[in-house]
């Protein structure tokens, strides 16, 4: 096990996943689905769980109360060997709840809860201080800057949010070591649908730049040159959480001292593994799995 520590603050999701129907219901209509799954998810928490499964030490700051959903989330984290820093202040149900309907074409979500974290500067700093890698959210910029000055590598991957913009993110891009947008996100931030052009725009902030290409792998722009790193073929069932898994795999590679392209390969492996089951964390991956797939598919030996 590496001695690197990865930390972050984020809200837990309890995901209710409905599978096996031909179309979404119209207003006032009830449909029955074939399968149902309930599991844990939620951005940074999901990435940290996957990193823990890969043998990386993690520290999670999150919100959990005494309600049933919080108890469900706490039990799942305990199974993963993670004891979170609880930031709950006693108000409401602190765990987000998402209903996800998976169709043949894509997924549709509706979520109860907060769209972003509401950690105070003190809570964020106390949770993340001393970490080698910190997973960022678009808030508390000064604390992230302080953590970077203290030696942390900052990874920025907040996912897609309504109203996201270059103006809203540029101060975070200026301090992030890595930003990991997908095609949809980068089209908003860099104002281009061309991954190569988008990566060049982002490289002005982060030096090297990455754009996730979903089943196409990821595009890496480094030292003035760009290349696509393909992902592994996978029997796709549900892409929920694939971006969070990619983030975990990428950071795993960095923790192991891998170059950016090999870290992307690790991200691809984790992401392709995630889509083989319904839900963010249903398809588990171990470090042994990671190293075997890295060697068999990419011909790379790590460590």
N, C-alpha and C positions, 0 to 999 in steps of 0.2 A: 504493500500500500504506500502510495506517495505521501509525503508529509505536508503537501499543499492543502490549504483550506480555502473553500469557496463559500461565500456568504451572500445573502440577499434578503430583502423584505418583500413580501407579497401576500395577497389574500388567497386563501384556499378556496377551491371550488369543489362542491359535490355535484358531479355530473349525472344527470338522468338521461340515458341514451335510448332512444326509440328506433328500432330497426325492423325492416321488413314490411314495407307498404309501397304501393305504386305511385302515390302522389301525396302532397300535403293536403290537409283538410281545408275546405272553404270556411268562411265565417258561419258560425252556427251549426257546423257539421262535426260529427264524431266519427273517427276511423279507428280501427283496431290494428295494431302492429303484431308482427310475428315474434319478435324478441325484444327483451328489455335488459339493460345493464345499468348498474349504479357503481360509480367509482370516484376516485379522487383525481383532481386536476388543478389547473390554475397557474399558468405562466411560470413565474420564478419558483414556486413550490414544486411544480411538476419537474422542472429542470433539476432542482436540487435532489429530488427523490431518485431520478435516473442517475445522477452523478454518484449518489451514495451506493446504488446498486453496482456501479462500476468501480467501487473501492476508493472513492474520493471522500475526504472528510468535508462535511458541510455544516453550515449553521443557518437556520431559517428563523426569521422574525415574522410572525403572523398573528392573526386574531382568532381566538377560540373561546367560546363561552361555555355555558352549562346546558345548552339546548341539545336536542337530539342530533342535529346535523353536525354541530361542533364535536359531539362525542363520537360520531361516526368518523369524522376526519382525524380526531386524536387517535382513535384505535388503528386507523390505517397507517398513520405516521409511526406509531409504536411498532407495528409489524415491520416497518422499514428500518427500525433502529434509530429513528430521528426524534430527539427531544427538542421541540421548538422553543424559542423565546416568545412568550405569550404577551402580546401588546394590547389585549382586550381591555376596554375601559368601562365595561358594564352596560353599554347601550346596544339594544337591539340584537338581532341575529348577526354575528360577525362573519359568518361563512357565506360566500356566494353560492347560489344554487342555479345551475344551468340545465334547461331542458334542450337536448340536442336531438333533432330529427334527421336521420341519415337516409338520404334517397340514393338512387342509382347515380345521379349526377353530382351531388354535393351534400352539404350539411346546412341546416338552418337552426339558429339558436335563439332562445330568449332566456335572459338571466335576471335573477333577483339579486341585488346587492350593489356594491361599489365598483365602478369601472376601473378605479386605480387605487393605489395605496394611500393611506392618510397618516403615515408615520411622522412623528415629530423629528426634528433634527437630532435631538438627544437619542431617541429610540433607534434611528437609523445608524447613528455613529456607534452606539454601544453594541448593536448587533453585529456590525461589519468591521469594527476596528480589529486590526491584526490579521485580517484575511489576505491571502495572496491574490485572490480574484474576487471581484465584487460584481454582482449582476445588478445593473442600474435600472431605475425607473425615472420618468421625466418629472422629478420633483427633488427638492433639497439639493440643488446643484452645488452649493457651497460645501456641503458635507462630502459629496462625492469628490470634489476637488481636494479637500483635506485628506481623504482616504488615499487618493492618488499620490499626493505629496508624501504620504507616509509609506508608499511603496506598493500599493495595490494596483493590479491591472484591472481596468474597467471595461466591462462588456455590456453594451447597450442593445437591448432587443425587446422593446416594450410591446411589440405586436401592433396590429392595426387598431386604431381608435378613430371614431368619428371626430372630425375637426382637427386631426393631426396635420402639421404643416412644417415646412422648412423653418419658418420664423420661430415656431414653438420649440423646435429641436436643436437649432444651430448651436446654442450654448452648451448643450450636452454632447453634441458631436465634437465640439472643440476640445472636450476633455476626455472623451471615450478613446480607448485604445482600439476597440473593435465595435463596429455596428453591423448587425446581421439582419437586414430587411429582406422581405420576399418581394416578388414582382409587384404586387399590388401596393405595398407600402412604399417601395422605392419610386414608383411612378408618381406618387403624391409628393414625396420629399424632394426628389431630384428633377421632377417635372419632365420625365422621359420614360417611355416604355422599353427603351433599348438598354438591356443590362450592362453592356459595355460602356455606353455613354454615362449611365447612372453611376457606375463604379468609378469612373474618372472624376465625376462631380464629388462623390463622397471621399475620394482619396485626398482631396484638398484639406480635409479635416483629419482623417484617420491614417493617412499614409497609404497603407494597403487597404483594399476594400473588397467586400464580399456581397454578392447578391444571391439569395437562395432562389433556385429555379424549380422548386417543387420536385416532380418526378424526373426533371432534367438534371438534377444535381445542384451544383453551385458554380457561380462565376467568381473567379479570383483575379483581382487587378493588383499587381505588385511590381515595383521597379519599372513602371512604364509599360508593362506587358500584361495582357489578359489571357485567361484560359478557362475553359469549362472543365470541371472535375465531375464526371458522371457518377450517379448513384447506383446502388445495387438494385437489381430487379427484385420486386416484391409482390406477393399476392395481396393486393390492396383491399382492405375492408373498410377502413375509416381513417381519414387523414387528421382527425382531431388530435392535437398535441404533437404533431410531427415537427412543427417548428421548435417547440420546447425541447423535444428530444434531440433535434439537430444542435441546439445551443448546448445541451449537456455534453453531447459527443465532442463538439468543437472544444469546449473548455477542458474536457478530459484530455484531449490531445495536447493542449497547451500545458496542462499540469504535468504531463509526461515529457515536456521539453520538445514536442514535435514542431516541425516547421508549419507555416500556415496551410500549405497544401495538404499535408498529412493530417492536420487538425480538421480540415474540411472533410477528408475521407472518413475520419472518426464520426463527424457530424452526420455524414451521409448514411453511415452504417446504423447509427442510433435512430435516425429519422425513418429509414426504410424498415427497420424492425418495428417501430411504433405503429405503422399503418397496417400491420398484419392482424390486428385485433381491434375491437371496438373500445373506444375510450383512450384517454391520455396515457395511462400507466398499466394497462392490462398486459401488454406484451413486454415481458421483462427481458433485460439484457445484462449479462455479467461481463466482467473484464475478460474472462476466458473467451466468451463469445466474441467480444470486440476484437481481440488480438487474432483469433482464428480467421475471422472474416476479413480483417485488414490484410492478412497474409494471402488468403486464398483468392480474394477478388482484386486487390490492388498490388499484390506482390511486395508488400511493405512489412518489415519487422520492426516493431516499436519496443524500445527499452532494452 
